[in-house]
Amino acid sequence: MSEQARREQLARKLLDSAYADLTPVQRSVVDLVAREAPTGRGPRLRDEEASLGQQLADRVAALGGSWGFIGGFSLCLAVWAGWNLVFRGSELAFDPYPFIFLNLLLSTLAALQAPVIMMSQNRQSERDRQAAEHDYEVNLRAELEIMLLHDKLDSLRSREVVDLLKAQNETLELLRARLA
C-alpha cells in the first residue's frame, strides 16, 4: 500500500474525513502515524535565534519583573531622596525637594520599560501558543494511536474467539464421535 493510500485510509478510519479535508495539524499527525515516526519537538519550539532587540527585551522584562529589581530600585530611590534631603541647601544637593529630576527619570524609565516588557510578553505568548499547538498535536497523535491499538486488540480478540469456537467445535465433534 502506498504512503498516500495509507494516509487516506488512516484519515477516514480515525477522523472520519478525507485526508485533503483535514487541517494542517491533523495532516501532520496522520503523516506521523502513517510513517510511525516519533513526535519530535517542532523546530519552532527549539531554542530560536532571537535578535539583539528581542534578547534585550527578554532580559529587561526578566530584570524589571523581579524582586531584586524592586528592592534595588527602592534602595536607589531612598538614597537619592535621603542624599538630597540631608544636603538640602548645600551644593551637594543635586535635586532638591520635590525631586523634579527624579520624577523626570522615573517617567522616562516607565515610558521605555513598559513597551519593552510588552514586547517580551508578546514573544512569550507566541511561544506559549506554539507549545500549546505542539501539545495538541501530541495529544491528538496519542488519541489516534490508542484508537489504532483498540482496533488491533479488537481484531486479535475476534480471532481468538473464532479460534476458540473452532477448537470447541472440534472438541465437541470428537466427543460426539466417541459417544456414537
Buried (B, 14 or more C-beta within 10 A) or exposed (E): EEEEEBBBBBBEEBBEEEBEEBEEEBBBBBBBBBEEEEBEEEEEEEEEEEEEEBEBBBEBBEEBEEEEBEEEEEEEEEEBBEBBEEEEEEEEBEBBEEBEEBEEEEEEEEEEBEEBBEBBEEBEEEEEEBBEBBEEBBEBBEEBBEBBEEEEEEEEEEEEEEEEEEEEEEEEEEEEEEEE
